[in-house]
Amino acid sequence: MRQPVRMHLDFTGDIWEWRGPSPYYFVTVPDEQSAHLNDVSTGVTYGWGMIPVRARIGATEWGTSLFPKNGLYVVPLKDAVRRAERLDEGDTVTVRLTVADPT
């Protein structure tokens, strides 16, 4: 019987902007933490490599999904999160992720 997945990861990274047709802001999960996420990804993904998480920066917590990019994972930052924490592109933030088995 498979054990349920529950993982907490803390890391620091810089906010960057993707300037596509719908601009959005992200923080890249570093190598070591991305490797841990990759190890559990098949048990928690809902498709396309997306991993649902609870994320926290400062006092703001929200639900989002990580997605793979260039061998790592990225955390999307909602505008509401950036406004609440007064964050912008280039700022360095500490992120806490909670990954839980969807079952």
DRENVEXPA-721514 format. One line per 5 residues: number of its first residue (from 0); their letters; for each residue x, y, z of C-alpha. Coordinates in Angstrom, 1 decimal. Layout:
<rs>
NUM> a> X,Y,Z; ... .
</rs>
This chain:
<rs>
0> mrqpv> 0.0,0.0,0.0; 1.4,3.4,-1.0; 2.0,5.9,1.7; 0.3,9.3,1.3; 2.5,12.2,0.3 .
5> rmhld> 2.9,15.2,2.5; 5.9,17.5,2.1; 7.0,21.0,3.2; 9.7,22.8,1.3; 11.2,26.2,2.1 .
10> ftgdi> 13.5,28.1,-0.3; 14.5,31.6,-1.4; 14.4,32.9,-4.9; 14.0,36.0,-7.1; 10.7,37.0,-8.6 .
15> wewrg> 10.8,37.1,-12.4; 8.2,38.2,-15.0; 7.1,36.1,-18.0; 6.2,38.7,-20.6; 4.0,36.6,-22.8 .
20> pspyy> 0.6,37.5,-24.1; -0.6,37.3,-20.5; 2.3,38.7,-18.3; 2.7,36.8,-15.0; 5.2,36.6,-12.2 .
25> fvtvp> 7.0,33.5,-10.9; 9.7,32.2,-8.5; 11.8,29.3,-9.6; 12.2,26.4,-7.2; 15.9,25.7,-6.8 .
30> deqsa> 17.6,22.5,-8.0; 17.5,20.5,-4.7; 13.9,21.3,-3.9; 12.8,20.7,-7.5; 14.5,17.2,-7.3 .
35> hlndv> 12.4,16.4,-4.2; 9.2,17.6,-6.1; 10.2,15.5,-9.1; 10.5,12.4,-6.8; 6.9,12.7,-5.6 .
40> stgvt> 5.4,14.2,-8.8; 3.8,11.0,-10.1; 1.9,10.6,-6.9; 0.5,14.2,-6.7; 0.3,15.6,-10.3 .
45> ygwgm> -3.0,16.0,-12.0; -1.5,16.0,-15.4; 1.1,17.8,-17.6; 3.5,17.7,-14.6; 1.4,20.2,-12.6 .
50> ipvra> 1.7,19.8,-8.8; -1.0,21.4,-6.6; 0.4,23.1,-3.5; -0.3,25.6,-0.8; 2.2,28.4,-1.0 .
55> rigat> 3.2,31.1,1.6; 5.2,34.2,1.3; 5.3,36.4,4.4; 1.8,36.4,5.9; 0.1,35.5,2.6 .
60> ewgts> -0.9,31.9,1.8; -2.7,30.7,-1.3; -3.4,27.7,-3.4; -1.7,27.3,-6.7; 0.0,24.7,-9.0 .
65> lfpkn> 3.7,24.4,-9.7; 4.6,23.5,-13.2; 7.9,22.2,-14.8; 10.1,24.6,-16.7; 13.6,23.8,-17.9 .
70> glyvv> 14.0,20.8,-15.5; 12.9,22.8,-12.5; 9.5,23.9,-11.1; 8.1,27.4,-11.0; 5.7,29.0,-8.5 .
75> plkda> 3.1,31.4,-10.1; 2.6,34.6,-8.0; -0.9,36.0,-8.1; -1.2,39.8,-8.3; -3.1,39.7,-5.0 .
80> vrrae> -0.1,38.0,-3.4; 2.4,40.5,-4.8; 0.2,43.5,-3.7; -0.4,42.1,-0.2; 3.4,41.5,0.3 .
85> rldeg> 4.5,44.6,-1.7; 6.6,42.6,-4.1; 7.8,43.2,-7.6; 10.1,41.7,-10.2; 13.6,41.2,-8.9 .
90> dtvtv> 12.7,41.0,-5.3; 14.1,38.0,-3.3; 11.5,36.1,-1.4; 11.3,33.1,0.9; 8.6,30.7,-0.2 .
95> rltva> 7.1,27.8,1.8; 5.4,25.1,-0.2; 3.1,22.4,1.2; 2.5,19.5,-1.1; -0.2,17.0,-0.2 .
100> dpt> -1.5,13.9,-1.8; -4.8,14.8,-3.5; -6.4,11.5,-2.2 .
</rs>
